[in-house]
Amino acid sequence: MMENEFMELEEKIVKMLKTVYDPEIPVNVYDLGLIYGVDIDENQHVVITMTLTAPGCPVADFIVEDVRMKVESVEGVKSVEINLVFEPAWNKDMMSEEAKFELGFL
């Protein structure tokens, strides 16, 4: 894969991640800052490193599965692995400006 193909694929993945919402918060997981990393290898295997707003999140399985299914649906993605991490711990400073505005933090 060429560098620009990686960039295009990453952009498509990010666009798809922006369609995944925590059912309790009206902001997508990407703008919430829950996605710590999107790694794509030369075989189009994608590893998403992400967290949740709280370790005991009642909808954790739903969100992780939604991320997996949506990223797998992106053209060019061969497989998806999700690494759920709680270090560093998520905090509201990780949100995008739009998310902070949406939730009234600005």
Summary of the structure (lengths in Angstrom):
residues: 106
radius of gyration: 13.8
end to end distance: 40.7
largest distance: 41.6
contacts: 291
relative contact order: 0.21
helix: 35%
strand: 19%
